[in-house]
């Protein structure tokens, strides 16, 4: 009987842990334009709120990106092509890059350290 209760507690605890780990990842990867599933619809307002707290990104020229940021990008992704660059009030940079047929956005601070958004 003790083994049955212990097994049930372990299973329920692991399910709770897995559900807690999945929730932030869904909020973090969802953007307001991704509205393909109900989970993305629910996560979109949280993403918009996070954008408002970190500030608005303003587009800048690729030449205006600090050398530490561009060097860090080239070191991590040698084949990446910088298509657009943005900066906010906290000197955090949003870099839109293209690698072959893939496109995406990367985030760094002014010293070239990666930021997870």
C-alpha positions as CSV (number, residue, x, y, z in Angstrom):
1,X,0.0,0.0,0.0
2,X,2.9,2.4,0.8
3,X,4.4,1.7,-2.6
4,X,1.1,2.5,-4.3
5,X,0.8,5.9,-2.5
6,X,4.4,6.7,-3.1
7,X,4.1,5.9,-6.8
8,X,1.0,8.1,-7.1
9,X,2.8,11.0,-5.4
10,X,5.8,10.7,-7.7
11,X,3.7,10.6,-10.8
12,X,1.6,13.6,-9.8
13,X,4.7,15.5,-8.7
14,X,6.4,14.9,-12.0
15,X,3.3,15.9,-14.0
16,X,3.1,19.2,-12.1
17,X,6.8,19.8,-12.7
18,X,6.5,19.1,-16.4
19,X,3.5,21.4,-16.7
20,X,5.3,24.2,-14.9
21,X,8.3,23.9,-17.2
22,X,6.2,24.0,-20.4
23,X,4.2,27.1,-19.5
24,X,7.0,29.7,-19.6
25,X,8.3,28.3,-22.9
26,X,4.9,28.7,-24.5
27,X,4.7,32.3,-23.3
28,X,8.2,33.1,-24.4
29,X,8.0,31.7,-27.9
30,X,4.5,33.0,-28.8
31,X,4.2,36.3,-30.5
32,X,1.1,38.4,-31.3
33,X,1.3,37.3,-35.0
34,X,1.4,33.6,-34.1
35,X,-2.3,32.8,-33.5
36,X,-2.5,29.2,-34.8
37,X,-3.5,27.5,-31.6
38,X,-5.6,28.5,-28.5
39,X,-2.4,28.4,-26.4
40,X,-0.7,31.0,-28.6
41,X,-3.9,33.2,-28.3
42,X,-3.7,33.1,-24.6
43,X,0.1,33.8,-24.5
44,X,0.0,36.8,-26.9
45,X,-1.2,39.4,-24.2
46,X,1.7,38.3,-21.9
47,X,4.2,38.8,-24.7
48,X,2.8,42.3,-25.4
49,X,3.1,43.2,-21.8
50,X,6.7,42.1,-21.7
51,X,7.5,44.2,-24.7
52,X,6.0,47.2,-23.1
53,X,8.1,46.8,-19.9
54,X,11.4,46.4,-21.8
55,X,10.8,49.4,-24.0
56,X,10.1,49.9,-27.7
57,X,12.8,48.9,-30.2
58,X,13.8,51.6,-32.6
59,X,15.3,50.7,-36.0
60,X,18.9,51.7,-36.5
61,X,21.4,51.3,-39.3
62,X,23.5,48.1,-39.4
63,X,26.6,50.3,-39.2
64,X,25.4,51.8,-35.9
65,X,25.5,48.4,-34.1
66,X,28.4,48.3,-31.6
67,X,31.4,46.2,-32.6
68,X,31.0,43.9,-29.6
69,X,27.5,43.0,-30.8
70,X,28.5,42.4,-34.4
71,X,31.6,40.4,-33.4
72,X,29.6,38.2,-31.0
73,X,27.1,37.6,-33.8
74,X,29.8,36.7,-36.3
75,X,31.5,34.4,-33.7
76,X,28.3,32.5,-32.9
77,X,26.8,32.5,-36.5
78,X,29.5,33.1,-39.1
79,X,27.1,32.6,-42.0
80,X,24.4,35.0,-40.6
81,X,23.5,38.1,-42.6
82,X,22.2,41.0,-40.5
83,X,19.1,42.3,-42.3
84,X,17.8,44.8,-39.7
85,X,18.9,46.1,-36.3
86,X,16.9,47.7,-33.5
87,X,17.8,49.1,-30.1
88,X,15.7,50.0,-27.0
89,X,16.2,52.4,-24.1
90,X,18.1,49.8,-22.1
91,X,20.7,49.4,-24.9
92,X,19.4,46.0,-25.8
93,X,19.7,45.1,-29.4
94,X,17.2,43.1,-31.5
95,X,19.0,41.7,-34.6
96,X,17.0,40.3,-37.5
97,X,19.3,37.8,-39.2
98,X,19.0,35.6,-42.2
99,X,20.9,32.3,-42.6
100,X,20.2,30.7,-45.9
101,X,16.5,30.3,-46.2
102,X,15.9,30.8,-42.4
103,X,15.1,34.1,-40.8
104,X,14.9,35.0,-37.1
105,X,15.5,37.6,-34.4
106,X,18.3,37.5,-31.9
107,X,18.7,39.7,-28.8
108,X,21.9,41.0,-27.2
109,X,23.0,43.7,-24.8
110,X,25.5,46.4,-25.7
111,X,28.4,44.3,-24.5
112,X,27.6,41.4,-26.9
113,X,26.0,39.1,-24.3
114,X,23.0,37.1,-25.5
115,X,19.6,37.9,-24.0
116,X,16.8,35.3,-24.0
117,X,13.4,36.8,-24.8
